Amino acid sequence: MNGERLSSVDELMALLVDCEDAWDTPDRSGDPVDILDHGLQVAAVLAERHPDDEELQVAGLVHDIGHHLLPGDEAGHGEHAAAAVAGLLGARVARLVALHIPAKRYLAATDAHLVLSPESARTLGCQGGVMTSEEAAVFEADPDSTAAIALRRADDAGKVVDLRAPGLDCWRPVVERVAAAATPGRAA
């Protein structure tokens, strides 16, 4: 699956279905929910906190599919996911997906009250560690930094075992709208 570029909403939805009972670590020692459940929880948090930003919500839904596309690549999973969805969901969604790891590094540097899950704390080091003040200044200047931080905060909140979040069927129309806006004329 590595290098996969999604070309339709149907392909994306099938990939998300495949993320049920797929985990962020191949040995299931990571976060306590599978990739699909995590994405659904993150998207639901973003829909509640940012109801007018469907691109951000969809970025939350798909941000961790890189774990399934190339298992075991903790540092690169955001980039793999971004590359897979860029052509279908557009540059902003892909950029937010890619930025969810730098946003974790930024928050680790700037938010004294940040609480990471044990798995997120473990992977911080292989993802570049806590940002330096220079890196943080560059991140803050990025026009997508505020949305990336929102995605990251939802990422931290979306790891609750047995939490009921709206299912994929509820998200398909949102994904279709985002894809249609990103690629006018493309069929689902």
Disulfide bonds with the S-S distance in Angstrom:
none
